[in-house]
Amino acid sequence: MREMLPTLEYAKYWIRLAAPVKYVDGSWLGGIHRLATTHDDHRAASRVAWQILSEELGDGDIRKNHVAVYEQLINATGNSSIGLGHETRFISNVHNPNQDPQVWTAGVSQLLVGLFPEEMLPEMLGFNMAYESLPCHLLITIQELKELNLDPYYFVLHVSIDNGHSGHAAMGAAAVTKYIDSLKTEQEKEVVWKRVQAGYIMAEGLTTTPTPVTDLDRKVEKIFKDKCETAKPMHTFCNGNIGGANGFGKSLSRWLDPERFDDWGLVFVKAVADSRWVDKGNPLGSKLVKELKWGGRMFGAYTADEVRTIEKWIFGMKDKGTFPESKGAYERFTGNGILSIPLSYVPRTTQPSPQRLNTQLGLRYPKSYHDLLEPRLPANITGLSSSVLGTLLMLSATPFEYFPSYPSHISTSEGMAALRTLRALYGFLPEDGLCAGMDEVLRSPDDVIGVVELGRRLGGEKPLEITSDALLGGLCDYVMELNRFPAEEVSKLLGCQIGFVSCVLTRESGLWGGAKGKRPAPIENKAMEDIGARIMEAWHELLMTSTEKGSRIKWEEIVEGWEVVVSSISEIVRTVNEGAVRKSTKDYNRQLQQTDSRVGFAKSAVHFTDDIRGRYSSDCGPKRTKHLE
């Protein structure tokens, strides 16, 4: 007898119930490695964790995306009507009846852990270690799905990719090691290690599978099964529907079909438990129990022992809480108080309407994506400091940084292009259809050239550090307002990203030619060119269809985002150029004044000399005086 999935119908039900956890796969790492919220010292560790996240999301290939793989299983088992994880119907108890507390608690917890990547980095890395380890139930699930002729590949994938040698389990341990090694003092390391353990314990307490079938479930199933022959005809005209809409619910008469009950009996038991007939944990307040007792319509249809079994079954559903008596446990264990989360890091709940910056320079309207890549900056760029260029380079990493926080949204063609974009910007290896795994962990830091690290070397500032340049700060605010809503603002963000490619990542723009201070090395220039090429390749197909009706990528919005970035950078360049001209003029005037002073001094010296000579000549006789005159 199968342990987890006793029948085919129950397996289909179980697969649907598990969707809230599977549709947020990897989300606990969703905020990792962002520019604004990752300390420079921690980027080596967060980079390893981000590679795990990238592989969870398919490395930019929708076929390998874990959420998409599970969605295929959902569709194959007749559950497609529940919707996607970001859709309203997914959380509707009518369209997707699912009151299992375990899966919802685990799913929401994973999303919450990923919200505060820097403040909760130790807990996040510990949480990841636990979730990437191989649980026994995974192997059982695979075997039982095979026996039921259902595709187990989603679960097979997690056995192979999470392995402890070169897979996510090994990478998760490496991320923790790198993080602790980056800390300065032993006291810091001790505190952080406790926090890593706290994250691990939290994950271990969050069961990622639906609540298992209990002995009482089976006893109640047998009670209902024994009643089928007698009860079915009595409920022929009953209009009641149990189990929700979209084909999941059935009339009582159909549920009680003796020929089918063996297959879907346990599903019926779970459906009754989630219906208005049961008040979980409260038998006396449950409509089902009231109908079985004196005054109810089913009084006498169930024996006393059967009624008591049903009462015990309902009482056992009482919510015991995911972490009973855990209040204060975190602080006692880690010695760390309540985390202080800066308001600037808390994700917005309403979509902003970023104001277009007042930097429009009358750019010619681009008609094709080739036009977007033509340099539009002022000619003869001079005096632009390497720190400003470094900041622009770092800012180019930000448009799509929030996309991985939305696993359901990123499981689209746009999301996959955004992920490949981030991989290029962060300096990860090009995608070749295989899993890099520990190869990325073992790469020499000298071989990793990402825009953030290169920008820092040139003296660039992070978004929250920009205080010296109002134009640069305005551009940063515009991008950072949009990027919190990657799915809704994907077209504008794409325009911003292309603007950075055309202005910052290509030599043709001329931006780097007149730079002051540090310059990228030849290998870094080549890396920037490659990054730009990878980005444009990732979006090529979607850009080709952006002017077509029904496309989710809107050409007008692409142009808007592009125009803001290009115009802003042009304005920065123009301001710097004008400053350079004013400085040159000022220097010229100063030199002219110095020249005038030197001429005046020379004239005075001549007059002084003539005076001395005149006096000398008068003492020496008239011939000398006449000669000098």
C-alpha positions as CSV (number, residue, x, y, z in Angstrom):
1,M,0.0,0.0,0.0
2,R,1.3,3.4,-0.9
3,E,2.2,5.6,2.0
4,M,1.7,9.2,0.8
5,L,-0.5,8.8,-2.4
6,P,-2.8,5.9,-1.8
7,T,-4.9,6.4,-5.0
8,L,-4.7,8.3,-8.3
9,E,-7.5,10.7,-7.4
10,Y,-5.8,11.5,-4.1
11,A,-2.5,12.0,-5.9
12,K,-4.1,14.6,-8.2
13,Y,-5.6,16.3,-5.1
14,W,-2.3,16.2,-3.3
15,I,-0.5,17.8,-6.3
16,R,-3.0,20.6,-6.3
17,L,-2.7,21.1,-2.6
18,A,1.1,21.4,-2.7
19,A,1.0,24.2,-5.3
20,P,1.3,27.1,-2.9
21,V,4.8,25.9,-1.9
22,K,5.9,24.7,-5.4
23,Y,4.8,28.0,-7.0
24,V,7.2,30.0,-4.8
25,D,10.2,27.6,-5.3
26,G,13.4,29.5,-4.5
27,S,11.7,32.6,-3.3
28,W,13.5,32.6,0.1
29,L,16.5,33.7,-2.0
30,G,14.5,36.1,-4.1
31,G,16.1,39.3,-2.7
32,I,19.7,38.0,-2.6
33,H,22.6,39.9,-4.2
34,R,20.7,43.1,-5.0
35,L,22.9,46.2,-5.4
36,A,21.2,48.4,-2.9
37,T,20.8,45.9,-0.1
38,T,24.0,43.8,-0.2
39,H,27.0,44.8,1.7
40,D,30.2,44.8,-0.4
41,D,31.9,42.4,2.0
42,H,29.0,39.9,1.6
43,R,28.8,39.8,-2.2
44,A,31.0,36.8,-2.6
45,A,28.6,34.8,-0.4
46,S,25.4,36.2,-1.9
47,R,26.7,35.5,-5.4
48,V,26.9,31.8,-4.6
49,A,23.3,31.9,-3.2
50,W,22.2,33.8,-6.3
51,Q,23.5,31.1,-8.6
52,I,21.3,28.6,-6.6
53,L,18.4,30.9,-7.2
54,S,19.2,31.2,-10.9
55,E,19.2,27.4,-11.3
56,E,15.9,27.2,-9.4
57,L,14.5,29.6,-12.0
58,G,16.0,27.7,-14.9
59,D,19.0,29.9,-15.7
60,G,16.8,31.8,-18.2
61,D,15.4,28.7,-19.9
62,I,11.6,28.3,-19.2
63,R,11.8,24.6,-19.7
64,K,14.1,24.2,-16.7
65,N,12.2,26.7,-14.5
66,H,11.0,24.8,-11.5
67,V,7.7,26.6,-11.2
68,A,7.0,26.0,-14.9
69,V,7.9,22.3,-14.5
70,Y,5.4,22.0,-11.6
71,E,2.8,24.0,-13.6
72,Q,3.1,21.2,-16.3
73,L,2.3,18.6,-13.6
74,I,-0.7,20.7,-12.5
75,N,-2.0,20.9,-16.0
76,A,-1.4,17.2,-16.6
77,T,-3.5,16.2,-13.6
78,G,-6.5,18.3,-14.5
79,N,-5.8,21.1,-12.1
80,S,-5.1,23.9,-14.6
81,S,-8.2,26.0,-13.5
82,I,-6.6,26.9,-10.2
83,G,-4.6,29.6,-12.0
84,L,-1.1,30.8,-11.5
85,G,0.5,31.7,-8.2
86,H,0.1,35.5,-8.8
87,E,-3.6,35.3,-9.9
88,T,-6.5,36.1,-7.6
89,R,-8.3,32.8,-8.3
90,F,-5.3,30.9,-6.9
91,I,-6.2,32.1,-3.4
92,S,-10.0,31.7,-3.9
93,N,-11.5,28.9,-1.9
94,V,-14.1,28.6,-4.7
95,H,-11.7,28.2,-7.6
96,N,-8.9,26.6,-5.7
97,P,-10.3,25.0,-2.5
98,N,-7.3,24.5,-0.3
99,Q,-7.3,25.1,3.4
100,D,-4.2,23.1,4.2
101,P,-2.3,25.3,6.8
102,Q,1.0,23.6,6.2
103,V,1.5,24.5,2.5
104,W,0.2,28.1,2.9
105,T,2.4,28.7,6.0
106,A,5.5,27.3,4.2
107,G,4.8,29.3,1.0
108,V,4.2,32.6,2.8
109,S,7.2,32.1,5.0
110,Q,9.5,31.5,2.0
111,L,8.3,34.8,0.5
112,L,8.8,36.7,3.7
113,V,12.3,35.4,4.3
114,G,13.3,36.7,0.8
115,L,12.0,40.2,1.5
116,F,14.9,41.4,3.7
117,P,18.1,39.9,2.2
118,E,20.7,42.0,4.1
119,E,19.0,42.3,7.5
120,M,18.2,38.5,7.5
121,L,21.1,37.2,5.4
122,P,22.3,34.7,8.1
123,E,18.8,33.3,8.6
124,M,18.3,33.2,4.8
125,L,21.4,31.2,4.2
126,G,20.6,28.8,7.0
127,F,17.1,28.5,5.7
128,N,18.5,27.7,2.3
129,M,20.8,25.0,3.7
130,A,17.8,23.2,5.2
131,Y,15.6,23.5,2.1
132,E,18.3,22.3,-0.3
133,S,19.0,19.1,1.6
134,L,17.4,15.9,0.4
135,P,14.3,14.8,2.4
136,C,13.2,11.2,2.5
137,H,9.6,12.0,1.4
138,L,11.0,13.2,-1.9
139,L,12.1,9.7,-2.8
140,I,8.8,8.2,-1.6
141,T,6.8,10.7,-3.7
142,I,8.8,9.8,-6.9
143,Q,8.2,6.1,-6.5
144,E,4.5,6.5,-5.8
145,L,3.9,8.9,-8.7
146,K,5.6,6.3,-11.0
147,E,3.3,3.6,-9.7
148,L,0.3,5.8,-10.6
149,N,1.7,6.7,-14.0
150,L,2.1,10.3,-13.2
151,D,5.2,12.3,-14.3
152,P,7.6,12.6,-11.2
153,Y,10.2,14.8,-13.0
154,Y,9.6,17.9,-10.8
155,F,10.6,15.7,-7.8
156,V,13.4,13.8,-9.6
157,L,14.9,17.2,-10.6
158,H,15.1,18.2,-6.9
159,V,16.9,15.0,-6.0
160,S,19.6,15.5,-8.7
161,I,20.1,19.3,-8.6
162,D,20.2,19.5,-4.8
163,N,23.0,16.9,-4.4
164,G,25.6,17.4,-1.7
165,H,28.7,17.2,-4.0
166,S,28.2,19.8,-6.7
167,G,24.6,20.8,-6.4
168,H,22.5,23.1,-4.3
169,A,23.2,21.4,-0.9
170,A,27.0,21.8,-1.5
171,M,26.6,25.4,-2.8
172,G,24.4,26.3,0.2
173,A,27.1,25.2,2.6
174,A,29.7,27.1,0.5
175,A,27.6,30.3,0.7
176,V,27.5,30.1,4.5
177,T,31.3,29.4,4.7
178,K,32.1,32.4,2.5
179,Y,29.7,34.6,4.5
180,I,31.2,33.7,7.9
181,D,34.8,34.0,6.5
182,S,33.9,37.6,5.5
183,L,33.2,38.7,9.1
184,K,35.9,40.6,10.9
185,T,35.8,39.3,14.5
186,E,35.2,36.0,16.2
187,Q,32.4,37.5,18.2
188,E,30.6,38.4,14.9
189,K,31.1,34.9,13.6
190,E,29.7,33.3,16.7
191,V,26.5,35.5,16.6
192,V,26.0,35.0,12.9
193,W,26.5,31.2,13.2
194,K,23.7,31.1,15.8
195,R,21.5,33.1,13.4
196,V,22.3,30.7,10.5
197,Q,21.2,27.8,12.8
198,A,18.0,29.7,13.6
199,G,17.2,29.9,9.9
200,Y,17.9,26.2,9.5
201,I,15.6,25.4,12.4
202,M,12.9,27.6,11.0
203,A,13.0,25.8,7.6
204,E,13.0,22.4,9.3
205,G,9.8,23.3,11.1
206,L,8.0,24.4,7.9
207,T,6.7,21.2,6.2
208,T,6.5,21.7,2.4
209,T,4.0,18.9,1.8
210,P,0.3,18.8,2.4
211,T,-0.9,17.5,5.8
212,P,-0.6,13.7,5.6
213,V,-3.5,11.3,5.8
214,T,-4.2,10.3,9.4
215,D,-5.6,7.2,11.0
216,L,-8.8,9.1,11.8
217,D,-9.0,10.2,8.1
218,R,-9.0,6.6,7.1
219,K,-11.5,5.6,9.8
220,V,-13.9,8.3,8.7
221,E,-13.4,7.3,5.1
222,K,-14.5,3.7,6.0
223,I,-17.5,5.0,7.7
224,F,-18.6,7.0,4.7
225,K,-17.7,4.1,2.4
226,D,-20.0,1.7,4.4
227,K,-22.9,4.2,3.9
228,C,-22.5,4.6,0.1
229,E,-24.9,1.9,-1.0
230,T,-27.7,3.2,1.3
231,A,-26.9,7.0,1.1
232,K,-26.4,7.5,-2.6
233,P,-30.1,7.2,-3.7
234,M,-31.2,9.3,-0.7
235,H,-29.1,12.2,-1.9
236,T,-30.1,12.0,-5.6
237,F,-32.0,15.3,-5.5
238,C,-29.6,17.1,-3.1
239,N,-28.2,20.2,-4.7
240,G,-25.4,20.6,-2.3
241,N,-21.9,20.7,-3.8
242,I,-18.8,19.8,-1.8
243,G,-15.2,20.5,-2.9
244,G,-15.5,23.9,-4.7
245,A,-16.0,24.9,-8.3
246,N,-14.0,24.2,-11.5
247,G,-14.8,20.5,-11.5
248,F,-13.2,19.8,-8.1
249,G,-16.5,19.8,-6.3
250,K,-19.2,17.2,-6.7
251,S,-22.7,16.6,-5.6
252,L,-23.2,14.3,-2.6
253,S,-24.8,11.7,-4.8
254,R,-21.8,11.6,-7.1
255,W,-19.3,11.5,-4.2
256,L,-21.1,8.6,-2.7
257,D,-20.9,6.5,-5.9
258,P,-19.9,3.0,-4.6
259,E,-18.0,2.2,-7.8
260,R,-15.7,5.2,-7.5
261,F,-15.5,5.8,-3.8
262,D,-12.4,3.6,-3.3
263,D,-10.5,6.0,-5.6
264,W,-11.7,9.3,-4.3
265,G,-12.9,8.5,-0.8
266,L,-10.0,10.2,0.9
267,V,-10.4,13.3,-1.3
268,F,-14.1,13.4,-0.2
269,V,-13.0,13.2,3.5
270,K,-10.6,16.2,3.0
271,A,-13.3,18.1,1.0
272,V,-15.8,17.6,3.8
273,A,-13.2,18.8,6.3
274,D,-12.7,22.0,4.4
275,S,-16.4,22.6,3.8
276,R,-18.9,24.7,5.8
277,W,-20.1,21.4,7.4
278,V,-17.1,21.3,9.7
279,D,-15.8,23.8,12.2
280,K,-12.3,22.6,12.6
281,G,-11.4,21.8,16.2
282,N,-15.0,22.3,17.3
283,P,-17.3,19.2,16.9
284,L,-20.2,20.7,18.8
285,G,-20.3,23.7,16.6
286,S,-20.0,21.7,13.4
287,K,-23.1,21.5,11.2
288,L,-22.2,17.9,10.3
289,V,-22.3,16.7,14.0
290,K,-25.5,18.7,14.6
291,E,-27.2,16.8,11.7
292,L,-26.1,13.5,13.2
293,K,-27.7,14.2,16.6
294,W,-31.3,14.6,17.8
295,G,-33.1,17.2,15.7
296,G,-30.8,16.7,12.8
297,R,-31.8,15.2,9.4
298,M,-29.3,12.3,9.7
299,F,-30.2,11.3,13.3
300,G,-30.0,7.5,13.6
301,A,-28.2,7.1,10.3
302,Y,-24.9,6.7,12.1
303,T,-24.2,4.6,15.2
304,A,-23.0,6.1,18.4
305,D,-19.4,4.9,17.8
306,E,-19.4,6.4,14.3
307,V,-20.6,9.7,15.6
308,R,-18.0,9.7,18.3
309,T,-15.3,8.9,15.7
310,I,-16.4,11.8,13.6
311,E,-16.3,14.1,16.6
312,K,-12.8,13.0,17.5
313,W,-11.8,13.5,13.8
314,I,-13.1,17.1,13.8
315,F,-11.5,17.9,17.2
316,G,-8.1,16.7,15.9
317,M,-8.2,19.4,13.2
318,K,-7.6,22.1,15.8
319,D,-4.9,24.4,14.7
320,K,-1.9,23.8,16.9
321,G,0.3,26.5,15.3
322,T,3.4,25.9,13.2
323,F,5.8,26.8,16.0
324,P,4.0,26.2,19.3
325,E,5.4,28.1,22.3
326,S,8.1,29.6,20.2
327,K,7.6,33.2,21.3
328,G,11.0,34.7,22.3
329,A,12.9,31.5,21.2
330,Y,14.8,33.3,18.5
331,E,16.1,36.0,20.8
332,R,17.0,33.5,23.5
333,F,18.9,31.3,21.1
334,T,20.7,33.9,19.0
335,G,21.1,36.7,21.6
336,N,19.9,38.9,18.7
337,G,16.9,41.3,19.3
338,I,14.1,42.3,17.0
339,L,15.5,43.1,13.6
340,S,15.2,46.8,12.6
341,I,14.1,47.0,8.9
342,P,14.7,50.4,7.3
343,L,11.5,51.7,5.7
344,S,13.3,52.2,2.4
345,Y,13.7,48.5,2.1
346,V,10.1,47.5,2.7
347,P,8.5,46.6,-0.6
348,R,5.7,48.9,-1.7
349,T,2.1,47.6,-1.9
350,T,0.9,50.1,-4.5
351,Q,2.4,50.6,-7.9
352,P,4.1,54.1,-8.2
353,S,3.8,56.5,-11.1
354,P,7.3,57.6,-11.6
355,Q,7.5,61.2,-12.9
356,R,9.4,61.5,-16.1
357,L,12.6,63.4,-15.5
358,N,12.8,66.9,-17.0
359,T,15.8,66.0,-19.1
360,Q,14.3,65.5,-22.5
361,L,16.6,66.7,-25.2
362,G,14.5,66.2,-28.3
363,L,15.8,62.8,-29.2
364,R,14.7,61.4,-32.5
365,Y,12.0,58.8,-31.9
366,P,13.4,55.3,-32.4
367,K,11.5,53.2,-34.9
368,S,13.4,49.9,-34.3
369,Y,15.5,48.3,-31.7
370,H,18.5,49.0,-33.8
371,D,17.8,52.8,-33.3
372,L,17.9,52.2,-29.5
373,L,21.5,51.1,-29.7
374,E,22.8,54.1,-31.7
375,P,24.9,56.5,-29.5
376,R,22.8,59.6,-28.7
377,L,25.2,61.4,-26.3
378,P,26.8,64.8,-26.9
379,A,30.0,64.8,-28.9
380,N,33.5,65.6,-27.4
381,I,32.8,64.3,-23.9
382,T,35.4,65.6,-21.5
383,G,35.9,65.7,-17.8
384,L,33.4,63.0,-16.8
385,S,34.8,61.5,-13.6
386,S,35.4,57.7,-13.3
387,S,33.3,57.7,-10.1
388,V,30.2,59.0,-12.1
389,L,30.9,56.4,-14.7
390,G,31.2,53.7,-12.0
391,T,27.9,54.8,-10.5
392,L,26.2,54.5,-13.9
393,L,27.7,51.1,-14.4
394,M,26.4,49.9,-11.1
395,L,23.0,51.4,-11.7
396,S,22.8,49.4,-14.9
397,A,22.4,46.3,-12.7
398,T,19.2,47.4,-11.1
399,P,16.3,47.5,-13.6
400,F,15.4,43.8,-13.2
401,E,16.8,43.0,-9.7
402,Y,13.3,42.5,-8.2
403,F,12.1,40.0,-10.8
404,P,13.4,36.9,-9.0
405,S,11.3,37.8,-5.9
406,Y,8.2,36.9,-7.9
407,P,8.6,33.2,-8.9
408,S,5.3,33.0,-10.7
409,H,5.8,36.3,-12.6
410,I,9.3,35.4,-13.7
411,S,8.2,32.0,-15.1
412,T,7.4,33.7,-18.4
413,S,9.4,34.6,-21.5
414,E,9.9,38.1,-20.2
415,G,11.1,36.8,-16.8
416,M,13.5,34.4,-18.4
417,A,15.0,37.2,-20.5
418,A,15.3,39.3,-17.4
419,L,17.1,36.5,-15.6
420,R,19.6,36.1,-18.4
421,T,20.1,39.9,-18.3
422,L,21.0,39.7,-14.6
423,R,23.3,36.8,-15.1
424,A,25.3,38.8,-17.7
425,L,25.3,41.9,-15.5
426,Y,26.5,40.0,-12.4
427,G,29.3,38.3,-14.3
428,F,28.0,34.8,-14.4
429,L,29.0,32.3,-17.1
430,P,27.0,32.3,-20.3
431,E,24.2,29.8,-20.4
432,D,25.1,26.5,-22.2
433,G,22.1,24.3,-21.3
434,L,23.9,22.7,-18.4
435,C,24.0,23.4,-14.6
436,A,27.1,25.3,-13.6
437,G,26.6,24.3,-9.9
438,M,29.9,24.4,-8.0
439,D,31.8,25.6,-11.1
440,E,30.6,29.1,-10.3
441,V,31.6,28.7,-6.7
442,L,35.1,27.6,-7.6
443,R,35.8,30.3,-10.2
444,S,38.6,32.7,-9.4
445,P,37.4,36.2,-8.3
446,D,39.7,37.6,-11.0
447,D,37.7,35.8,-13.6
448,V,34.4,37.3,-12.5
449,I,33.7,40.7,-14.0
450,G,30.3,42.1,-13.1
451,V,29.2,45.7,-13.4
452,V,28.8,46.2,-9.7
453,E,32.3,45.1,-8.8
454,L,33.8,47.0,-11.8
455,G,31.8,50.1,-10.8
456,R,33.0,50.0,-7.3
457,R,36.6,49.7,-8.5
458,L,36.1,52.9,-10.5
459,G,34.7,54.7,-7.4
460,G,31.0,54.3,-8.1
461,E,28.3,54.8,-5.5
462,K,25.3,52.6,-4.6
463,P,21.8,54.1,-5.1
464,L,21.3,55.0,-1.5
465,E,24.8,56.6,-1.3
466,I,24.3,59.1,-4.1
467,T,24.2,62.6,-2.6
468,S,26.6,64.6,-4.7
469,D,24.8,64.7,-8.1
470,A,21.1,65.6,-8.3
471,L,20.8,64.4,-11.9
472,L,22.3,61.1,-11.1
473,G,20.2,60.8,-8.0
474,G,17.0,61.6,-10.0
475,L,17.8,58.9,-12.6
476,C,18.5,56.4,-9.8
477,D,15.2,57.3,-8.1
478,Y,13.3,56.8,-11.4
479,V,14.7,53.3,-12.0
480,M,14.4,52.2,-8.3
481,E,10.7,53.3,-8.3
482,L,10.0,51.2,-11.3
483,N,12.0,48.1,-10.5
484,R,9.8,47.1,-7.5
485,F,7.1,46.2,-10.1
486,P,9.0,44.2,-12.7
487,A,6.0,42.5,-14.2
488,E,3.8,45.6,-14.5
489,E,6.7,47.9,-15.6
490,V,8.7,45.3,-17.7
491,S,8.6,47.4,-20.9
492,K,9.8,50.6,-19.3
493,L,12.5,48.7,-17.4
494,L,13.6,47.1,-20.6
495,G,13.9,50.5,-22.1
496,C,16.0,51.6,-19.1
497,Q,18.2,48.6,-19.5
498,I,18.8,49.2,-23.2
499,G,19.6,52.8,-22.4
500,F,22.3,51.7,-20.1
501,V,23.6,49.3,-22.8
502,S,23.8,51.9,-25.5
503,C,25.3,54.6,-23.3
504,V,27.4,52.8,-20.7
505,L,28.3,49.4,-22.0
506,T,29.4,50.2,-25.5
507,R,32.5,52.1,-26.6
508,E,30.6,53.7,-29.5
509,S,28.8,56.0,-27.1
510,G,32.1,57.9,-26.4
511,L,31.2,58.0,-22.7
512,W,34.5,56.4,-21.6
513,G,36.7,58.3,-24.1
514,G,37.1,61.5,-22.1
515,A,36.8,60.1,-18.6
516,K,39.0,61.4,-15.8
517,G,40.7,59.1,-13.2
518,K,40.6,55.4,-13.3
519,R,39.9,53.6,-16.5
520,P,38.6,50.0,-17.2
521,A,41.4,47.6,-18.2
522,P,41.2,46.2,-21.8
523,I,39.8,42.9,-20.4
524,E,37.1,44.9,-18.6
525,N,36.2,46.8,-21.7
526,K,35.8,43.5,-23.5
527,A,33.7,42.2,-20.6
528,M,31.3,45.2,-20.8
529,E,30.9,44.8,-24.5
530,D,30.1,41.1,-24.0
531,I,27.6,41.9,-21.2
532,G,25.8,44.3,-23.5
533,A,25.7,41.8,-26.3
534,R,24.3,39.1,-24.0
535,I,21.5,41.4,-22.8
536,M,20.4,42.3,-26.3
537,E,20.5,38.7,-27.3
538,A,18.3,37.8,-24.3
539,W,15.6,40.3,-25.4
540,H,16.0,40.0,-29.2
541,E,12.9,37.9,-30.0
542,L,10.6,39.8,-27.6
543,L,11.8,43.1,-29.1
544,M,11.1,41.9,-32.6
545,T,7.4,41.4,-31.6
546,S,7.0,44.4,-29.3
547,T,5.1,46.4,-31.9
548,E,2.6,43.6,-32.6
549,K,-0.9,43.7,-31.2
550,G,-1.3,41.7,-28.0
551,S,2.4,41.8,-27.1
552,R,3.1,42.1,-23.4
553,I,6.2,44.1,-24.3
554,K,5.0,47.6,-25.3
555,W,7.2,49.5,-27.7
556,E,6.0,53.0,-26.5
557,E,6.9,52.1,-22.9
558,I,10.3,50.7,-24.0
559,V,11.0,54.1,-25.7
560,E,9.9,56.0,-22.6
561,G,12.3,54.1,-20.3
562,W,15.1,54.3,-22.9
563,E,14.6,58.1,-23.4
564,V,14.7,58.8,-19.6
565,V,18.1,57.0,-19.2
566,V,19.7,58.4,-22.4
567,S,18.4,61.9,-21.8
568,S,19.5,61.8,-18.1
569,I,23.0,60.6,-19.0
570,S,23.2,63.2,-21.9
571,E,22.2,65.9,-19.4
572,I,24.9,64.8,-17.0
573,V,27.5,64.8,-19.8
574,R,26.3,68.3,-21.0
575,T,26.6,69.7,-17.5
576,V,30.1,68.2,-17.1
577,N,31.1,69.5,-20.5
578,E,29.8,73.0,-19.7
579,G,31.6,72.9,-16.5
580,A,34.8,71.9,-18.3
581,V,34.3,74.8,-20.8
582,R,33.7,77.2,-17.9
583,K,36.8,75.9,-16.2
584,S,38.9,76.2,-19.4
585,T,37.6,79.7,-20.0
586,K,38.4,80.6,-16.4
587,D,41.9,79.0,-16.7
588,Y,42.4,81.0,-19.9
589,N,41.4,84.2,-18.3
590,R,43.6,83.5,-15.3
591,Q,46.5,82.8,-17.7
592,L,45.7,86.0,-19.6
593,Q,45.7,88.0,-16.4
594,Q,49.0,86.5,-15.4
595,T,50.3,87.3,-18.9
596,D,49.1,90.9,-18.5
597,S,50.7,91.1,-15.1
598,R,54.0,89.8,-16.6
599,V,53.8,92.4,-19.4
600,G,53.1,95.2,-17.0
601,F,56.0,94.0,-14.8
602,A,58.2,93.9,-17.9
603,K,57.2,97.5,-18.8
604,S,57.9,98.7,-15.3
605,A,61.2,97.0,-15.4
606,V,62.0,98.7,-18.8
607,H,61.1,102.1,-17.4
608,F,63.1,101.5,-14.2
609,T,66.1,100.4,-16.3
610,D,65.7,103.5,-18.6
611,D,65.6,105.7,-15.5
612,I,68.8,104.2,-14.1
613,R,70.5,104.4,-17.4
614,G,69.5,108.1,-17.8
615,R,70.9,108.9,-14.4
616,Y,74.1,107.1,-15.1
617,S,74.5,108.8,-18.5
618,S,74.1,112.3,-17.0
619,D,77.1,111.6,-14.7
620,C,79.3,110.5,-17.6
621,G,79.0,113.4,-19.9
622,P,76.8,114.7,-22.7
623,K,77.8,112.3,-25.4
624,R,76.5,109.3,-23.4
625,T,73.3,111.1,-22.6
626,K,72.7,112.0,-26.1
627,H,73.4,108.5,-27.3
628,L,70.9,107.1,-24.9
629,E,68.2,109.6,-25.8
